[in-house]
Amino acid sequence: MSQLFSPLHLGPLQLSNRIVIAPMCQYSAHEGVVSDWHRIHLGHLALSGAGLLILEATAVQANGRITHADLGLWNDDQEAALAALVASLRRWAPMPLGIQLAHAGRKASTARPWEGGGPIAAGEPEGWTTVSASALPFDSGYPAPQVLDEAAIDALVEAFVESARRAARIGLDLVEIHGAHGYLLHQFLSPLSNQRDDQYGGSLENRMRLPLRIFDAVRAAVPERVAVGVRISATDWVEGGWDLQQSISLARELDARGCHFIHVSSGGLDPRQQIAAAPGYQVPFAAAIREQVRMPVIAVGLITGARQAEDIVAGGQADAVALARGILYDPRWPWHAAAELGAKVKGPPQYRRCEPHGVRGLFA
């Protein structure tokens, strides 16, 4: 029996299989509101047969968007539009749906990737002032961000809480707090970007304080039916930066607080990073963290083959695998994996006549 297609609980949420669709920014919202593109994009993915679909990084404050076209969940218009989209997905695809709540920090106020992706200065069209743990720009050509004082930190915590409450009202099943890829919470975690001398900087305990505070606040704010987890970068891939041992410490703290899952990626904080990318290159980080915690661990990063994914789960390196670019390329990846591994997958009745010749009983 395929382990990849066995059930998995993320806290209160049961998945029918261990394939997770990772959050992927689409840069196609207007003032944070979902567009017709999201209906097309998420509709494809919701019919994929994966165990869980996590919506893209969604800003909790306007200045937390990576670009002007990022999704947001800080006001009523955004909530109403997303609620309508989620209701539409639910009518046709009974797949668990989650959302990643995020703040880009010093990596905010940039152009969309296909428009160059560079920083846009405050005062320019579609630009604004960025914020961070310390007044250190992300890279040359980026402005120095404003330092968040304690009042602004309190407001940030409340913003995450309010967005999580909106997600729960919409009926989403899961909230993932984005602490990876060089965005704001990662900026507080890494000594390369956090040079504060208050309770949020210096020691590892202090640098973990804000992400842990936000996790605690979000977990307390949503109903028990909503799973709450965290995505991290296990390493900065830069000497002297955030690394695996610090990630294990953070994972243990989250585990002790009742975190429902941890999603293990890497990098994104510092342009000096030296990443040795190869198939499954981040899986060893997930495996090392899984040895230290009770909560489920999700691995991600160049996981492209069905047998590769099966081996990761069956071998105990992770409890689930997340797909991003691979499922954009092949939105029916779970169908094809189920056929290859002799498993069953959920599929819409309208499509069941496409079952391949020689494969019987593919659709559950």
Residue pairs with C-beta under 8 A, 6 or more apart in sequence:
1 343
2 310
2 338
2 341
2 342
2 343
3 18
3 310
3 313
3 314
4 17
4 18
4 19
4 306
4 309
4 310
4 313
4 314
4 321
4 337
4 341
4 343
5 16
5 17
5 18
5 337
5 338
5 341
5 343
5 344
5 345
6 17
6 18
7 14
7 15
7 16
7 17
8 14
8 15
8 17
8 18
8 51
8 296
8 319
8 320
9 15
9 296
10 52
10 174
10 227
10 229
10 260
10 261
10 296
11 227
11 228
11 229
11 258
11 260
11 261
12 224
12 225
12 226
12 227
12 260
13 52
13 96
13 173
13 174
13 225
13 226
13 227
13 260
15 51
15 52
15 96
15 320
16 51
16 346
16 364
17 49
17 50
17 51
17 334
17 343
17 345
18 51
18 313
18 319
18 320
18 321
19 49
19 50
19 51
19 52
19 309
19 320
19 321
19 323
19 333
19 334
19 337
20 50
20 51
20 52
20 54
20 263
20 298
20 320
20 321
20 322
20 323
21 45
21 48
21 50
21 52
21 53
21 54
21 322
21 323
21 324
21 327
22 54
22 263
22 300
22 322
22 323
22 324
23 54
23 55
23 56
23 57
23 99
23 100
23 176
23 178
23 231
24 56
24 324
24 325
24 328
25 56
25 57
25 66
25 70
25 71
26 37
26 38
26 41
26 56
26 71
27 66
27 67
27 69
27 70
27 112
27 113
27 114
28 35
28 37
28 38
28 41
28 69
29 35
29 38
29 69
29 70
29 71
29 72
30 69
31 72
31 77
31 78
32 59
32 62
32 65
32 70
32 71
32 72
32 73
32 74
32 75
32 77
32 78
33 72
33 77
33 78
33 81
34 71
34 78
34 81
34 82
34 85
38 71
38 85
39 85
39 88
42 53
42 55
42 85
42 89
43 88
43 89
43 92
43 93
44 331
45 53
45 327
45 331
46 53
46 89
46 92
46 93
46 95
46 97
47 92
47 93
47 331
47 347
47 348
47 351
48 95
48 327
48 331
48 332
48 333
48 334
48 335
49 332
49 334
49 335
49 338
49 345
49 346
49 347
50 95
50 323
50 327
50 333
50 334
51 95
51 96
51 320
52 95
52 96
52 97
52 98
52 174
52 320
53 95
53 96
53 97
53 98
54 97
54 98
54 99
54 100
54 174
54 176
55 71
55 97
55 98
55 99
55 100
55 172
56 70
56 71
56 100
57 66
57 70
57 71
57 100
57 102
57 104
57 178
57 183
58 70
58 71
58 72
58 73
58 99
58 100
58 101
58 102
58 163
59 65
59 66
59 70
59 71
59 72
59 73
59 74
59 102
59 103
59 104
60 72
60 73
60 74
60 101
60 102
60 103
60 156
60 159
60 160
60 162
60 163
61 74
61 103
61 156
61 159
62 72
62 74
62 128
63 108
63 109
63 128
63 129
63 130
63 131
64 102
64 103
64 104
64 105
64 108
64 159
64 184
65 72
65 104
65 108
65 109
66 104
66 107
66 108
66 110
66 183
67 109
67 110
67 111
67 112
67 126
68 126
69 112
70 104
71 78
71 82
72 78
73 79
73 82
73 99
73 101
73 163
73 166
73 167
74 159
74 162
74 163
78 166
79 166
79 169
79 170
82 170
83 169
83 170
83 171
86 97
86 170
86 171
86 172
87 171
89 95
89 97
90 97
90 171
92 348
93 348
94 346
95 346
96 173
96 174
97 172
97 173
97 174
98 172
98 173
98 174
98 175
98 176
98 227
99 167
99 172
99 174
99 175
99 176
100 175
100 176
100 177
100 178
100 231
101 160
101 163
101 164
101 167
101 175
101 176
101 177
101 178
101 218
102 178
102 183
102 184
103 156
103 159
103 160
103 178
103 183
103 184
103 185
104 130
104 183
104 184
105 130
105 131
105 132
105 133
105 145
105 183
105 184
105 185
105 187
106 130
106 131
106 132
106 136
106 137
106 138
106 142
106 145
106 184
106 187
106 193
107 130
107 138
107 182
107 183
108 128
108 130
108 131
109 119
109 120
109 121
109 122
109 127
109 128
109 129
109 130
110 117
110 118
110 119
110 120
111 117
111 118
111 120
111 126
118 141
119 127
119 138
119 141
119 142
119 143
120 126
120 127
121 127
121 143
122 128
122 129
122 130
122 143
129 143
129 145
129 146
130 143
130 145
130 146
131 145
131 146
131 147
131 148
131 152
131 184
132 145
132 146
132 147
132 148
132 184
132 187
132 193
133 147
133 148
133 184
133 187
133 188
133 193
133 194
133 195
133 196
133 200
133 201
134 147
134 187
134 193
134 194
134 195
134 196
134 201
135 144
135 145
135 146
135 147
136 144
136 145
136 193
136 195
137 143
137 144
137 145
138 182
138 271
139 271
147 196
148 156
150 198
153 200
153 210
156 184
156 210
156 214
157 210
157 213
157 214
157 217
158 217
160 177
160 214
160 217
160 218
161 217
161 218
161 221
164 175
164 218
164 221
164 222
164 226
164 228
165 221
165 222
167 175
167 222
167 226
168 175
168 221
168 222
168 223
168 226
172 226
173 225
173 226
173 227
174 226
174 227
174 228
174 229
174 260
175 218
175 222
175 226
175 227
175 228
175 229
176 228
176 229
176 230
176 231
176 263
177 185
177 211
177 214
177 215
177 218
177 228
177 229
177 230
177 231
178 185
178 231
179 185
179 186
179 189
179 211
179 230
179 231
179 232
179 233
180 186
180 231
180 232
180 233
180 263
180 265
180 266
180 268
181 233
181 265
181 267
181 268
181 269
182 193
182 233
182 267
182 268
182 269
182 270
183 268
185 210
185 211
185 214
186 193
186 232
186 233
186 242
186 268
186 269
187 193
187 194
187 269
188 194
188 200
188 207
188 209
188 210
188 211
189 207
189 208
189 211
189 232
189 242
189 246
189 250
190 207
190 236
190 241
190 242
190 269
190 270
191 207
191 240
191 241
191 242
192 236
192 238
192 240
192 241
192 242
192 269
192 270
193 269
193 270
194 200
194 201
194 207
195 201
196 202
196 206
198 206
199 206
199 209
200 206
200 207
200 209
200 210
201 207
204 246
204 249
208 249
208 250
208 253
211 230
211 250
212 250
212 253
212 254
212 257
215 228
215 230
215 254
215 257
215 259
216 257
218 228
219 228
219 257
219 258
219 259
222 228
227 260
227 261
228 259
228 260
229 259
229 260
229 261
229 262
229 263
229 295
230 254
230 259
230 261
230 262
230 263
231 262
231 263
231 264
231 265
232 247
232 250
232 251
232 262
232 263
232 264
232 265
233 242
233 247
233 265
233 266
233 267
233 268
233 269
234 243
234 244
234 247
234 264
234 265
234 266
234 282
234 285
234 286
234 289
235 241
235 242
235 243
235 244
235 247
235 266
235 267
235 285
236 242
236 243
236 266
236 267
236 269
236 270
236 273
237 266
237 267
237 270
237 273
237 274
237 275
238 269
238 270
238 272
238 273
238 274
241 269
241 270
242 269
244 285
244 288
244 289
247 264
247 285
247 289
248 288
248 289
248 292
251 262
251 289
251 292
251 293
252 292
252 293
254 262
254 293
254 295
255 262
255 292
255 293
255 294
255 295
259 295
260 295
260 296
261 295
261 296
261 297
261 298
261 319
261 320
262 289
262 293
262 295
262 296
262 297
262 298
263 298
263 300
263 322
264 282
264 285
264 286
264 289
264 297
264 298
264 299
264 300
264 318
265 282
265 300
265 301
266 275
266 282
266 285
266 301
267 273
267 275
275 281
277 301
277 302
278 302
279 302
279 303
279 304
279 305
279 308
280 299
280 301
280 302
280 303
280 308
280 312
281 301
281 302
282 299
282 300
282 301
282 302
283 299
283 301
283 303
283 312
283 317
283 318
284 317
286 297
286 298
286 299
286 300
286 317
286 318
287 299
287 316
287 317
287 318
289 297
290 297
290 316
290 317
290 318
290 319
296 319
296 320
297 318
297 319
297 320
298 318
298 319
298 320
298 321
298 322
299 312
299 317
299 318
299 320
299 321
299 322
300 321
300 322
300 323
300 324
303 309
303 312
303 321
303 322
303 323
303 326
304 326
306 336
306 337
306 340
306 341
307 340
307 341
309 321
309 337
310 337
310 341
312 318
312 321
313 319
313 320
313 321
323 333
326 333
327 333
330 336
334 345
335 345
335 347
335 362
337 343
337 345
338 344
338 345
338 362
339 356
339 359
339 362
344 361
344 362
344 363
344 364
345 362
345 363
345 364
346 363
346 364
347 362
347 363
347 364
352 363
355 362
355 363
356 362
